[in-house]
């Protein structure tokens, strides 16, 4: 930390700065030290806007291969949507519930930070839990992989520490409070 702000260069684990959450959306920033990975995970029924604020990030992203009548699942065939490196500054990305790379992983190639806006936010109570996956690329079918649900042991497989939001307070107008 310097001047009370979190920098990706000052953290040794992935750090999440929670900015705001209500029933309809959440806003936060993930700070990554170089070399840390956020494992392959999904955003069920959610739209996610992400913006790489600084640094360099490798992203691997999939969407389920499904027909018109299929329902969400936790195992099956997925097509690669993104397999590449993002360097700030770059355009924001948007993931939709069924497209855009809604199942993805991040690996920080250099210290970096990602602003995430999720709508609606994760909620076990409303059927929007986070599910983690292993991917098994199919050599005979380039660009596709079998995804298999996996259990994450948070204290070993994924360590995310929290940090306070020290920016200006959010000003949510009375008319907008109905949205939150």
N, C-alpha and C positions, 0 to 999 in steps of 0.2 A: 504494500500500500504506500502511496505517496500522496500527501495532502488529503488523506482520508478516502482516496479513490482506489479501487481495485484495478490492477494492471495484470494482464496475462503473464507478464514477465515476473511478477512478484508472487505468483501462486504456484504451488507444487501439485495441486489436484485441480480437477475441474471445479469451478466455483460458479454458483448460481446466485444472481442478484435479483431478488423478487421485487418488482416495481408495483404491480397492481393485479388484483384478481377480483372478479365478480362472477355471477352465474353465466354471463355471456362471453367473457373473454379473459385472458390473462396476458400480462406483459412481463418479460424478464430478459436478463442478459446472461449468457453463459460465457465465462472466461476460461480459456484453455491454455495451459502451458504447452510448449512444444512436445510432441510425441504422445500426448494423451488421446485416447479414443473413447468416444461415446458409442456404445455398441448399437448394432442394428436393432431398431425399434419402430413402432408404428404410431399413428395418430388416428384412432378409429372415429369416424364420423366427424372429424375436425378439419378446419381449414387453418393452415399455418403460413404466416408470412415471416420470412427470415431474412435478415440483412447482416452480412459479414461487415463488421465495423472496422476492423483492422486485422492484419495478419494473413496467413495462408492456411488453407484447409483442403484436405482430400475428402471428397464426398462420394459415397456409393449409395445409390438409391434405386428402389424397385417399386413397381406396381404389380398387384396381383393380375394374373391372366385369368379372366373370367368371362363367362357368357352373360347374356342379359338377365338370366334368372338366378345367378349365383348369389350367395349371401357372403358376408364377411367371414373370413376364416383365419386359422392360425397355422396352417400347414398347406403347402401346395406349390404350384408353379407360378413363378414371378418373372417379369421381364425387366431388364435393366433400363432405367430411365436416365441415370447420371452415373458416370464412372470417370471422375476427373478432379482437377485441382481448381480451386477458386482462390484468387488473390484480390485483396481489397486495394482500391475501391472496385466494386462490381455491383451489378444490378441486384435488387432483392429477388428472392425466389418465393413462389407461392405453391403450396401443396394443397390439393383438394382431397376430399374424403376418398375418392377412387382414382385419382390421377396426380401426376406431377412428381412422383417419387415419395409417396406417403410412407414408405418403409425405408429408413435410411440410417446410415452411420456416418460419423464425423471423426477424422483424425487430424489433429493440429500439426501442420508441418513447421509452423513457427508460432510463437505466442499469438493468440487471436481472441476475438470476442464476437459473439453472434447475438443480435437482438432477435427475440422470438415473440410473436404475437399469435396466440392460439385462440380460435373461436369455434366452438365453446372450449373451455379448458378441460383437462383430464378430470374424470370423475368415475370412481368405481360405482358409486350409487346410481349413476345414469348410464352405465354400460360403456364407459370410455376409459378403461384401464390401459396402462401402457403394457404392451407385450413386446418381449425381446425375442430375437431370432438368430439362428445359425443359417448361413447360406451355403449351399452346395452347388457350385457352378456345374453346368452340364457341358462337358467338352464337345459332345457331338451336336450341341445346339447353342452356338455362341450367342451371348446376350440374354441367356435365360439361366435360372437357378431354381433349385428346390429350396424353399424356405421351411425351416422347422422351428417351432416354438421352443424356447429354452428358458430355464429358470435362471434368473440373475440373483446372485448372492451379493447384495448391495455392499456389504462390508469388504468383499474381495474382488468381485468382477467390475463393480462400478462404484467409484467414490466421488460423490459430489458434495462439496461443502457449501454452506450458505454464507452470504455476506450481506450486510445491510445496504439498502438503497440510500444514498446520500445526496441525490440530486434534488432539484426543485420539487415541491409538492405538486401532485396532479390536481388540476382544477377541473372537476367534473360539474358541469352546469346542472341546475335542477332538472331541466328537460331531459338531460342525458342520464340522470340517475335511474330513470325507468328502464334504461338499457342495462344498467348494472344492478 
